[in-house]
Amino acid sequence: MYLYETHCHTAEGSKCATTKAADYVKFFKDLGYQGIFITDHFLNGNTTVNLTLGWEEQISEFCKGYEIAKAEGEKVGLDVFFGFEYSYGWCHLLTYGLDKEWLLNHPQMMKWSPVEFLNIARKDGATIVHAHPFRDKIDLVRLFPDHIDAVEVFNASQPEEANRRALYYAQMLNLP
């Protein structure tokens, strides 16, 4: 059996995180995980990146948490993968399978609608997982059932009722 953390925010990239990337690597390695996915909040979310910088500098800053974790993971034998959490209001979409180069080549993405982002990212090989779709205390839930590949059905930060609704949503769509 393999054990991977698939939704991990670092203090280097996400305002909601308090743990540094290198500390996560040690933590998950000590727990017996084979790997982690660094999915910091992207520039349209709860990011630590200075948005007054130019695009290349923003992407460089954004990727720091992943790059630190990747280097540390190579030292200790933990797989570290790149991802990001794209945001549209309270709709958060974990995006896997793209890389820093893809981000650098798409500065126009901040002007795309969510459906444009989802269509282009998936066309370019991304896998999209709707993260915690039924968050606690959110007035408006936005769903994109025709544009996602899976649903996060367990999020430790969410109440059981939110996770139960996410599971029901995934089952109704026959999605992982």
N, C-alpha and C positions, 0 to 999 in steps of 0.2 A: 504494500500500500504506500502511496505517496502522499505527503502532507505539504500543501502550499498555502500561503497567505496570499489572497488575490486582491485585497483592497487595503492598501497601506499608505498612509500619508506621513511624510517626514516634516520635521520642524524647519528644514531648509526650504520646503516648497509650499506648505499649507499652513495657514494661520491657525487652523483648529488642532494642529499636531504640536505635541510638546517633546517628542522623542526624536533625537538626531538619527540620521540614516545609519551611521556606523553602529549605534547602539541597538537598532532594530536587528541588524544582521547577527550580532552576538546573541540577542534575546531569542530569535527564532532558531538559530543553530543549536543553542543550548536546549531548546524544547524538542529537538529532533526533526525539525522541518527540513525538507529537501530544498525549498526555495520560497521566494517572496516576489510579488509584483509590486513595484513602487508605482502608485497611482495618485500622485499629488494632484490637488485641485489645479485645473488649467487656468489660463489668464482671465477667463470669463467666470471664474468662481472665487473661492476663498483662498486666494494665492498670496504668497509673501513677495512676489515679484513686483518691482517698481515699474508700473505701467507707463511711466513717462520716458522710459528708455526706448531705443529703437528696437525693431523686431528681432534682429539677431541677438542683441544683448538680453532681451526679455527671454528668448528661448534658451540662451546660455544659462541665465539665472534659474529658469524653471527646471532645467535638467540636472542641476547640482545635486539634489537629494539622491536621484537615481545613480548618478555617476559615482558619488561617494559610496553608496551601498554596493554597487557593482564591484568597485575596486576592493572593498572589504570582503565581499562575498567570495571573490577569487582567492583571497588570502586564506579563508577559513573553510572553503569547500561548500558554499551555499549558492544555489542558483539565484540570480537576481535578474528580473525581467522588467522592461520598461512599459509603462502604460500611463494613462492620465484620466482624470475625471473631468469630462466636459460638462459644463453647466448651462442650463437654460432655466433661469429662475431656480425653483426648487427641484427641477428635474435634473438628475445627475446621471451621466452615462459613462460607465467605465469603458475605456477604449484601449484595446490591446492589439498588437500586431503592426503598429506604426512605429516610427522612430524619430530621433532628433532631426535627421535629414528631411524627413517628410514634413515636420513642423516648419523647419527653415524655408522649405520650398512652397509653403502655403500661407503667406502673410495675409492674404485676403480672407482667410477662414473666419476671422473675427467679425466679418460682415455677412457671413452666410446665415441663413435661417437654420434652425435645428435639423430640419429635414434635408436641406442641402448638405450640411455637415455629415449626417448619417449616410446619405446616399454616396457621397464622394469618398468618405472614409471606408465604407464597406467595399466599394468598387476597388479601392486601392489595397484591399486585403485585411482591413480591420475586423475584429470581432467586437461587438458592442453588447455590453451587459447593463441593463437598467438597474442602477444601484438604489437600494432602499426606496422603491417607488411609492410606498405609502408611509412616509415619514410622519412621526408624531407632530401634532399641532400645525399642520400645513393646511391652509384653506383651499388651495387649488392644486389638484394632482394632474400633471400632464403625462400622458402615456403615448408612446409611439410603437404600438404593437407590430406594425408591418415593417419596422426599420431596426429591430433589435434581434440579437441572436440568443439571448438568455436573460434571466431575471435573478438578481441577488435575492435569495429568499431567507437568508439569515444574516442579520447585521446586529452585532452585540450592542451597538449604541441605540438600537430601536426597541420599543416595547414588543412583547410577544404578539400582540394584536396586529401590529404593522407587518411583522414577519409572516404571520398567518395569511394576511391579505395578499402579500407578495407571492406566497406559495400558491394560493388559489389563482391569482392572475397568471402565473407561469403554467399551471396545470390547464387552465382554460385555453391557453394559446398553444399548448403542447410544446412548450419551450423548456430547455434545461434550466 
